[in-house]
Amino acid sequence: MNYAAKIIVAAGFSLLAACTQEDDEPVPQGTPDSDLFMFCAESRGSLHELETMVNGRNRVNTSALEHGVGMLGQLAGRVPANSTVRADLQRWTQALTTWREQLKAIPPRIENGRLIEPDTMELDRALLGELQRVSQPLSDWVKAACEGVRL
């Protein structure tokens, strides 16, 4: 067997060994953890995206905000999150729910046979006002929770 084939076989056995390891083993402190790294990166990105919406650099994107609170929730499931953090995540979720319910309450408007998108500026302003209150405490928590996390 040539050298390249031996490398491929060794890599295959290494991959097989990695795939058969127990997933329930605790991850020692300082050990690379790709899931935690992803949750940290996504949470930081979501908070940055919220900041750009609050500052008016980006339009309100409720799909991105829903994704953001999901990632923050995943992170809260992996690292210690006090009751204040959990309450802030609940406020974020509730603000999105309120926004959706208020949007549904706007009757459809049709002009010249075309559906006119509703003006959501007031809804967006209320949503961002609520999320702005929780963004800094959540940013501080993410910074502390993800300190030292590496891939």
N, C-alpha and C positions, 0 to 999 in steps of 0.2 A: 504494500500500500504506500503510495507516495505521500509526501509531506502535507500537501493541500487536503487530501482525503482524510488524513489523521486529524487535522485541525477541524474539519467539518464534523467528523464523528465526535470529537471531544466537545464541540459546541453543542451538538445535538444532545449529548448526555447531560451537559450542564443545564440546558434548557429543560429537559425532562425532569431533572432533579429539582429545579426551581418551581416547576409546575406542580409537582407532587408534594411540596411542603405544605404543612398545615397553615391555613390562613388565620386561625384563631390565636396564634402565638402573639404575645404582646410585643410591641415594637419598642426596643430600648431607646432611652433618651439620646438624641443626637444621631439616630440611625435615619438614613434617607427613607422617606415615606412618600411615594408618588401621589397617593390619594390626598393626603394632608397638604402636600405642596400644591396640588391642583385646587383644593378648596381655598387655600390661602390666596393663591393668584387670582382665582375667579372672584373672591370676595373683595380683594383690593380693587380689581378692575371694575366691579359693579359699583363700589362706592365712588370711584373716580367718575364713572359714567353718570351717577346721580349728581355729583358736583357740577358736571358740565351742563346738565339739564337745569339745575338750580341757577347757575350763572348765566343761562340763556345761550350758551354756545351750541347746545343741541336741543332739538325738540323733545318733548316728553315722549318716551317710548315705554309703554306699559309692559310690553313683552320683556324688554331688557330689565325692567324693575322687578317683574315676577321672577325672572331667572336669578337676579341678584339676591332677593330674599331667600330663594331656594338654596343658593350656594352658602349664604350666611347661616342658614339653618343646618346645612350639612356640616359646616365648620363647628357650629355649636354642639353638634352631636359627637364631634371628635375631640374637642378640647373643652376645658372647663368654661362654662358660661354662667354668670350669676343671674339672679332673678331680674335685675335691671336690663341686662342684655336680652334675655328672653322676652321681657315685656316690650322692649323696643322692636324686636322682630315681630311681635304680635301687632304692635301699632302700625308697622310697615304693611303687614298683610291686610289689616283692617282698612288702612287708607286706600289700598288698591281695590278692595271689595267695595268700599263706598264710592270710589270713582266709577267703577263698572256699573253699579246700581244707578247712580245718577245719570250716567250716559244712556242707560236703557230707558230712563224716564223721559228723555227728550223725544218728542214725537218726530217721526220721519217727515221730511219736507221734500216735496217734489215740485220742480219748476220746469216747464217746457218738456215734460216727460223724463226729466233727469233727476235722480236722487241727489240731493244736496247734503254734503257732509255737515254734521252739526258743528257749531263753534264750541270748542271745548276749552277755550282759554281760561274761563273761570274755574272749571273743574280741574284743569291742569295746575292752576295757581294754588288751589286748595290742597291738592295732592302734594305738590312740591313743598308747600309750607309745612305740612305735617311731616314729610320725610326729612326736611331740613333739620327739624328738632331732634331726630334720632341719628342723623348721619355722623355727627362728631363723636358722640359716645360709642357708636358702633365702630367707627374708624379707630378710635383709641383701643378698643377691645381687640380688633383684628390685628393691629400692630403688636400688641402685647402677646396675643395668642400665637402669632406666626413668627415671633422673634426666634431666630435660629433654625427655622424650618428650611431644609435644603433638599434638593433632589439627588 
